Amino acid sequence: MTERADAVRIVEDELERDHRAHVALGVARPARDVIVHVVEHEPAWMVFVQSEEYARTGDVSAMLVGHGPYLVDRVDGGLHPVGPLSARGRGRTTTAAGSAGCRSAPPWRNSTTG
């Protein structure tokens, strides 16, 4: 069973990989992304991230927009990014809870138009 601390570590590792990939590509990124909130659900942990600057200052011009939380499967620790509409219960979800935890759906299933 994946505990809260494990879920946080899994997402922090993913954020670090993402940051390093952007640095390697020469993309200017003014701040790192950080975890700002973790919510426990039956099949998975919902881990919300935001820019480090916004988390530190509350300056809305530094906010990340258009992204959703990460789901960390409580059974196997699998990491699943979720779109913002799916996270709020609208549109189609990008994951489906199953008896063995959360499984990723194909990317074309993330459409909000049907």
Order of alpha helices (4+ residues) and beta strands (2+ residues): alpha-beta-beta-alpha-beta-beta-alpha-beta-beta
